[in-house]
């Protein structure tokens, strides 16, 4: 029987992956039952943990057990968004036997590690940290309540728990060769390592960093004196923390510090790697920034019957299965909205985290043109929106509610709530077109289109993130022409909207209804092209090859 109080796995380790890696992430999307994620960062981390297990890599995951998850997305009486913070309980997590202590704002805080065993959901061993233990005072117990708490001091405390608490859990397990920070939230672990080794080069040997944010404004910064008072630098005096990070100003940039304290870093698509190097290479002391394109775990995401139909080149079976999958999605539409969608109608889905730069309402820039598109009696279009806005982003919540109110009077437009793993899967199963409209180049990678393609949905996207590595217009997807990113945002939006509508009106809709053979060829080419490269097994292998063994 495997002992999870020590670093161990229920199987032999593949000889290619023998370095012991602790993977730190603020969120993980592992299973519908485990609410420890908000969006794409978690989906990526979850697929990485599954592929690491499938490949028998010597890796563990370190995350936080969020008492209230991200939030439950429900509806008010008028069907607008209602945010519910509800306590979660998990019978499948077990106490690892490990409790460590961290200091937050000069107060001792106990951190308890719960283990998710590999046999539960098919991941490497994962340790979820909680401060919700009776020995802690009320304030300490609230640290691990809400993912991405809006209060800055709470967010700093969460980083201390993940970074220093997580590193101490790794120590208790027997230590790691490599500490992988998936984004900069776990940065305090570098100061824990510095306290152990007293040599910044020894820290760098052991740390790698993945950055996901393709613009400087999105990278977290805090007052360095506040971080010092909170205990972010562990036992390292402020001046010494300044010296080893090169942060001599008032504001402390987490990403820049991570790039200076890691041996190597990576962006999450080839385009994002270029963007990240342009952003950061002017700063002294940053490590090399490579590019490892994100991917998703195929066995978890791809419908097995569809996959079999594709392998056997059985068009009839593929069409029948896709129609069944559309019906399953439309049952959810009917249940939530009282609308009856038809499986023979072209269905466009926009579903992901609701954020302004992702432009969820771009399709509505000219309502008359939008109504003409969807209400054509001979070639109708059904549209579904889904996704969670950050609950304290009032602009994003307003956009979501605007879509809900617009949908009241349209029988073929639906806005769904409860955007989590299961609904995400159902939307990809039921979509014909997977619409992706970020403002370029602000999407570091994006991965939802990968799993949509695995399930016979055709990507229709801005050329951002992973898409340039995959898309061939009219062959395996549809792509918008690149607009000049130096233009004002509203001009870019006008141009992208016009291009999008032209492609819908003149290419996508006519092909779907009048040239079924060509449509099926595009669907199948998309399914073939997305694999094996965008399966996370490739990604997990590249992290060992390019980062951990660097």
C-alpha positions in Angstrom: 0.0 0.0 0.0 1.4 3.4 -1.0 2.3 5.7 1.9 1.3 9.3 1.1 3.1 10.8 4.1 6.2 10.3 2.0 6.9 11.1 -1.6 5.6 8.0 -3.4 3.6 6.7 -6.3 1.5 3.6 -6.9 3.7 2.6 -9.9 7.2 2.5 -11.1 8.6 5.8 -12.6 9.4 5.9 -16.3 13.2 6.3 -16.7 12.8 9.5 -18.7 11.0 11.3 -15.9 13.0 10.5 -12.7 13.5 14.1 -11.5 11.2 14.7 -8.5 9.0 17.7 -9.5 6.5 19.5 -7.2 4.0 21.4 -9.4 2.5 24.5 -7.6 -0.8 26.0 -8.9 -3.4 28.2 -7.3 -6.1 26.2 -9.1 -6.6 22.7 -10.5 -9.6 21.5 -12.5 -9.5 17.8 -11.9 -13.1 16.6 -11.7 -16.6 18.2 -11.5 -16.8 17.2 -7.9 -13.7 19.1 -6.8 -14.3 22.9 -7.0 -10.7 24.1 -6.9 -10.6 26.1 -10.2 -11.9 29.2 -11.9 -11.0 28.7 -15.6 -8.3 28.0 -18.1 -5.3 28.0 -15.7 -7.0 25.3 -13.7 -8.1 23.3 -16.8 -4.5 23.3 -18.0 -3.1 22.2 -14.6 -5.7 19.4 -14.3 -4.7 18.0 -17.7 -1.0 18.2 -16.7 -1.7 16.2 -13.6 -3.5 13.5 -15.6 -0.9 13.2 -18.2 1.9 13.1 -15.6 0.1 10.1 -14.1 -0.4 8.5 -17.5 3.3 8.9 -18.4 4.4 7.7 -14.9 6.3 10.9 -14.2 7.8 11.5 -10.7 5.6 14.5 -10.0 3.2 15.7 -7.4 0.7 18.6 -7.4 0.5 21.2 -4.7 -2.7 23.3 -4.5 -5.2 24.9 -2.1 -8.4 23.4 -0.9 -10.8 26.3 -1.4 -13.6 26.0 1.2 -16.1 27.9 -1.0 -14.5 26.9 -4.4 -14.5 29.8 -6.8 -18.2 30.4 -6.6 -21.4 28.7 -7.6 -23.0 30.4 -10.6 -26.7 30.6 -10.0 -29.6 32.9 -11.2 -31.7 35.6 -9.6 -35.5 35.7 -10.1 -35.0 37.4 -13.5 -32.4 34.8 -14.6 -29.5 37.3 -14.2 -26.3 36.1 -12.4 -26.4 35.3 -8.7 -23.1 34.5 -7.0 -23.3 31.9 -4.3 -20.4 31.1 -1.9 -21.2 27.7 -0.5 -19.1 25.5 1.7 -17.7 22.3 0.0 -17.1 18.9 1.6 -15.1 16.1 0.0 -15.3 12.6 1.2 -12.6 11.4 -1.2 -9.8 13.6 0.2 -7.8 12.1 3.1 -5.6 13.8 5.7 -2.0 13.2 4.6 -0.7 13.2 8.2 1.2 16.4 7.4 0.5 19.8 9.0 3.0 22.6 8.7 3.2 26.1 10.1 3.7 29.4 8.3 3.7 33.0 9.6 1.2 35.4 8.1 1.4 39.0 9.3 3.4 37.9 12.3 0.8 35.3 13.3 1.5 31.5 13.3 -0.9 29.7 10.9 -1.3 26.0 10.7 -1.6 24.5 7.2 -3.0 21.0 6.8 -2.4 18.9 3.7 -5.2 16.8 2.3 -4.1 14.2 -0.2 -6.0 13.3 -3.4 -4.8 9.7 -4.2 -4.0 8.8 -7.8 -6.7 6.1 -8.0 -9.5 8.6 -7.3 -9.4 10.6 -10.5 -6.3 9.4 -12.4 -3.8 12.0 -11.4 -0.4 12.1 -9.8 -0.6 12.4 -6.0 -1.9 15.8 -5.1 -1.8 17.7 -1.9 -4.5 20.4 -1.2 -3.7 22.8 1.6 -6.2 24.2 4.1 -6.0 26.6 7.0 -9.6 25.7 8.0 -8.4 23.9 11.1 -9.7 24.3 14.7 -6.3 25.4 16.1 -6.3 28.5 13.9 -8.1 31.7 14.8 -11.1 32.9 12.7 -9.0 35.2 10.4 -6.4 32.5 9.7 -9.2 30.0 8.9 -10.6 32.3 6.2 -7.3 32.4 4.1 -8.2 29.3 2.1 -11.9 30.1 1.8 -12.2 31.8 -1.6 -10.1 31.4 -4.8 -8.9 34.8 -5.9 -10.2 36.7 -2.9 -10.7 40.4 -3.8 -8.9 41.6 -0.6 -5.2 42.3 -1.4 -4.0 41.1 2.1 -6.0 37.9 1.7 -4.4 37.3 -1.7 -0.9 37.7 -0.2 -1.8 35.4 2.6 -2.9 32.8 0.1 0.4 33.0 -1.8 2.2 32.5 1.5 0.2 29.4 2.2 0.6 28.0 -1.3 4.3 28.9 -1.6 5.9 28.5 1.9 3.2 26.1 3.2 3.4 24.0 0.1 7.2 24.0 0.1 7.2 22.8 3.8 4.8 20.0 2.8 7.2 19.0 0.1 10.0 19.0 2.7 7.9 16.7 4.9 7.4 14.4 1.9 11.2 14.1 1.4 11.9 17.1 -0.8 11.9 17.7 -4.6 14.5 18.3 -7.3 12.4 20.8 -9.1 9.7 23.3 -7.9 7.5 24.3 -10.8 5.5 27.5 -10.3 2.4 27.6 -12.6 2.0 31.4 -12.6 3.6 33.5 -9.9 1.2 32.8 -7.0 3.6 30.4 -5.3 6.5 32.8 -5.4 7.1 32.8 -1.6 8.5 29.2 -2.0 11.6 30.8 -3.5 12.3 32.6 -0.2 11.7 29.4 1.7 14.4 27.8 -0.5 16.7 30.8 -0.1 16.4 30.4 3.7 17.4 26.8 3.3 20.4 27.3 1.0 21.4 30.9 1.6 22.6 31.1 -2.1 20.4 32.5 -4.8 22.1 30.2 -7.4 21.0 27.1 -5.4 17.5 28.5 -5.5 17.6 29.0 -9.3 18.8 25.5 -9.9 15.6 24.1 -8.4 12.9 26.5 -9.7 11.1 26.8 -13.0 8.3 29.2 -13.9 5.4 29.3 -16.3 4.0 32.7 -17.1 0.5 33.0 -18.6 0.0 36.7 -18.8 0.9 38.4 -22.1 0.8 42.1 -21.0 2.5 43.9 -18.2 -0.6 45.4 -16.7 -1.9 41.9 -15.9 1.1 40.9 -13.9 0.6 41.1 -10.1 2.3 43.9 -8.2 2.2 44.8 -4.5 3.8 47.3 -2.2 7.0 45.7 -1.2 6.7 46.9 2.5 3.2 45.3 2.7 4.7 42.0 1.4 7.4 42.3 4.0 5.0 42.9 6.9 2.8 40.0 5.7 5.7 37.5 5.7 5.9 37.0 2.0 9.7 36.9 2.1 9.7 34.4 4.9 12.8 34.9 7.1 14.6 36.9 4.5 15.2 40.6 5.5 13.6 43.2 3.2 16.9 44.6 1.9 18.2 41.1 1.1 14.9 40.3 -0.7 15.4 43.4 -2.7 18.9 42.4 -3.6 18.1 38.9 -4.8 15.1 40.0 -6.8 16.4 43.3 -8.1 13.3 45.0 -6.8 14.5 48.4 -5.5 11.3 50.4 -6.1 8.1 50.6 -4.0 6.1 48.1 -6.1 7.2 44.5 -6.2 6.4 42.7 -9.6 5.8 39.0 -9.0 6.4 37.9 -12.5 9.7 39.8 -12.8 10.9 38.4 -9.5 9.9 34.8 -10.6 11.9 35.3 -13.8 15.0 36.3 -11.8 14.7 33.5 -9.3 14.1 30.6 -11.8 16.6 28.7 -13.9 14.3 28.8 -16.9 10.7 29.9 -17.7 8.2 29.4 -20.4 5.3 31.0 -22.2 2.3 28.8 -23.0 2.2 29.1 -26.8 4.8 29.9 -29.5 3.3 33.3 -30.0 3.1 34.0 -26.3 6.8 32.9 -25.9 7.7 35.7 -28.4 5.5 38.2 -26.6 6.9 37.3 -23.2 10.5 37.6 -24.4 9.7 41.0 -25.9 8.1 42.1 -22.6 10.8 40.9 -20.2 14.2 40.5 -21.9 15.0 44.2 -21.4 15.1 43.6 -17.7 18.4 42.7 -16.1 18.8 39.2 -14.7 15.8 37.4 -16.1 16.2 33.7 -17.1 15.6 32.3 -20.5 12.0 32.2 -21.6 11.1 29.2 -23.8 7.7 28.3 -25.3 5.8 25.1 -24.5 2.3 25.2 -26.0 -0.5 24.3 -23.7 -2.5 21.1 -24.4 -5.4 19.1 -22.9 -5.7 15.5 -21.8 -7.3 13.6 -24.6 -8.7 10.6 -22.7 -10.5 12.9 -20.3 -11.9 15.3 -22.9 -12.5 13.4 -26.2 -15.7 11.5 -26.7 -14.7 7.8 -27.2 -17.4 7.0 -29.8 -16.5 10.1 -31.9 -12.8 9.0 -31.7 -13.7 5.5 -32.9 -15.8 6.8 -35.8 -12.9 9.0 -36.9 -10.4 6.2 -36.7 -12.6 4.0 -38.7 -13.4 6.8 -41.1 -17.1 6.1 -40.6 -18.8 9.4 -41.6 -22.3 8.0 -40.8 -21.3 7.0 -37.2 -19.6 10.4 -36.7 -22.6 12.3 -37.8 -25.0 10.2 -35.7 -22.8 10.6 -32.6 -22.5 14.4 -33.1 -26.3 14.7 -33.4 -26.7 12.7 -30.1 -24.2 14.9 -28.4 -26.0 18.1 -29.6 -29.3 16.7 -28.2 -27.6 16.1 -24.8 -26.5 19.8 -24.7 -29.9 21.0 -25.8 -31.5 19.2 -22.9 -29.5 21.4 -20.6 -30.5 24.4 -22.7 -34.2 23.4 -22.3 -33.9 22.8 -18.6 -32.2 26.1 -17.9 -34.0 28.4 -20.3 -37.2 26.7 -21.5 -36.0 26.8 -25.2 -36.0 23.9 -27.6 -32.9 23.9 -29.8 -32.7 21.7 -32.9 -29.8 19.4 -33.7 -30.1 20.1 -37.4 -29.4 23.8 -36.9 -25.9 25.3 -37.0 -24.9 25.9 -33.4 -22.4 28.6 -32.4 -21.0 28.4 -28.8 -19.0 31.1 -27.0 -17.9 29.6 -23.6 -15.0 30.5 -21.4 -14.1 32.8 -18.5 -16.0 36.1 -18.9 -13.4 38.8 -19.2 -13.4 42.1 -21.1 -10.4 41.3 -23.3 -12.1 38.0 -24.4 -15.0 40.1 -25.9 -17.9 37.8 -25.2 -20.4 40.3 -26.7 -18.4 41.0 -29.9 -21.1 39.2 -31.9 -23.6 41.8 -30.8 -21.8 44.9 -32.1 -24.5 45.4 -34.7 -27.7 43.9 -33.4 -29.6 44.2 -36.7 -26.9 42.3 -38.5 -26.8 39.7 -35.7 -30.6 39.3 -35.8 -30.6 38.8 -39.6 -27.9 36.1 -39.2 -29.7 34.0 -36.6 -33.3 34.5 -37.9 -32.8 33.4 -41.5 -35.6 31.0 -42.0 -33.7 28.9 -44.6 -30.4 28.8 -42.7 -31.0 29.6 -39.1 -28.3 29.8 -36.4 -28.5 28.9 -32.7 -26.1 30.7 -30.3 -25.1 29.7 -26.8 -23.1 31.7 -24.3 -21.7 30.4 -21.1 -18.9 31.3 -18.7 -18.1 32.7 -15.3 -17.3 36.3 -14.8 -15.0 37.1 -11.8 -17.7 37.8 -9.2 -16.2 41.2 -8.3 -15.7 42.4 -11.8 -18.8 44.4 -12.2 -18.2 45.1 -15.9 -18.0 41.4 -16.7 -21.1 40.7 -14.6 -22.9 43.5 -16.4 -22.0 42.0 -19.8 -23.2 38.5 -18.7 -26.5 40.0 -17.6 -26.9 42.0 -20.8 -26.6 38.8 -22.7 -29.2 37.1 -20.5 -31.7 40.0 -21.0 -31.1 40.0 -24.7 -31.8 36.2 -24.8 -35.3 36.6 -23.2 -36.9 37.4 -26.6 -34.9 35.1 -28.8 -35.9 31.4 -29.1 -32.6 30.5 -30.6 -30.2 32.3 -28.2 -29.4 30.9 -24.7 -27.1 31.9 -21.9 -26.2 29.0 -19.6 -25.0 29.1 -16.0 -22.9 26.6 -14.0 -19.8 26.8 -16.3 -17.6 24.1 -14.8 -15.9 21.0 -16.1 -19.1 19.0 -17.0 -20.9 21.9 -18.7 -17.7 22.8 -20.6 -17.5 19.2 -21.9 -21.2 19.2 -22.9 -20.8 22.5 -24.7 -17.8 21.2 -26.7 -19.8 18.1 -27.5 -22.7 20.1 -28.8 -21.1 22.9 -30.6 -20.7 23.1 -34.4 -18.7 26.3 -34.2 -16.5 27.1 -31.2 -16.1 30.9 -31.3 -13.1 32.6 -29.8 -12.8 36.4 -29.8 -9.9 37.7 -27.6 -8.3 41.0 -28.4 -5.0 40.0 -29.9 -2.3 39.4 -28.5 -3.8 39.2 -25.0 -4.7 35.5 -25.1 -1.5 33.7 -23.9 -2.7 30.3 -25.1 -6.4 29.4 -24.6 -7.1 25.7 -24.7 -10.9 25.4 -25.0 -10.7 25.2 -28.7 -8.4 22.2 -28.5 -11.0 20.1 -26.7 -13.7 21.5 -28.9 -11.8 20.2 -32.0 -11.4 16.8 -30.3 -15.2 16.7 -30.3 -16.1 17.6 -33.8 -16.6 21.4 -33.2 -14.9 23.7 -35.7 -12.8 26.6 -34.3 -13.7 30.1 -35.5 -11.1 32.3 -33.9 -8.9 35.4 -33.7 -5.3 34.4 -34.6 -4.0 34.4 -31.0 -2.6 32.0 -28.5 -2.3 28.4 -29.7 -4.5 29.0 -32.9 -1.6 30.1 -35.2 0.0 26.7 -34.6 -3.1 24.8 -35.7 -5.5 26.7 -37.9 -5.8 26.7 -41.7 -8.7 28.7 -42.8 -11.3 26.7 -44.6 -9.5 23.5 -44.1 -9.6 22.7 -40.4 -11.0 25.9 -38.9 -12.0 29.5 -39.7 -9.8 32.4 -38.7 -10.2 36.2 -38.6 -7.7 38.3 -40.4 -5.1 39.9 -38.1 -6.0 43.6 -37.4 -3.5 46.3 -36.5 -3.2 46.2 -32.7 -2.0 49.8 -32.6 -5.4 50.9 -33.6 -7.8 52.1 -30.8 -9.7 49.2 -29.2 -13.1 50.3 -30.6 -11.7 50.4 -34.2 -10.2 46.9 -33.7 -13.5 45.7 -32.4 -15.4 47.1 -35.5 -12.9 45.5 -37.9 -13.0 42.1 -36.1 -16.8 42.2 -36.0 -17.1 42.9 -39.7 -14.7 40.2 -40.6 -16.5 37.7 -38.3 -19.9 38.5 -39.8 -18.5 38.2 -43.3 -17.1 34.8 -42.7 -20.3 33.6 -40.9 -22.5 35.0 -43.7 -20.4 34.1 -46.7 -18.5 30.9 -45.7 -19.6 29.1 -42.5 -23.4 29.2 -42.8 -23.5 28.4 -46.6 -21.0 25.6 -46.2 -22.9 24.0 -43.2 -26.2 24.0 -45.1 -25.3 23.7 -48.7 -22.1 21.7 -48.8 -22.3 18.9 -46.2 -19.4 17.0 -47.7 -17.0 20.0 -47.3 -18.3 20.7 -43.8 -17.6 17.1 -42.8 -14.2 17.2 -44.3 -13.3 20.3 -42.3 -14.6 18.7 -39.1 -12.6 15.6 -39.7 -9.4 17.5 -40.6 -9.8 19.5 -37.4 -10.1 16.3 -35.3 -7.1 14.8 -37.0 -4.9 17.9 -36.7 -5.5 18.5 -33.0 -3.9 15.2 -32.2 -1.4 14.2 -31.0 0.3 17.6 -30.7 -2.4 19.2 -28.5 -2.7 16.2 -26.2 -1.2 17.1 -22.9 1.0 14.0 -22.9 3.2 15.9 -25.4 3.2 19.0 -23.2 4.1 17.0 -20.0 7.0 15.3 -21.8 8.3 18.7 -23.1 8.3 20.1 -19.6 10.7 17.4 -18.5 12.8 17.7 -21.7 13.0 21.5 -21.9 12.5 22.7 -18.3 13.1 20.2 -15.5 16.2 18.6 -17.2 17.5 22.0 -18.4 
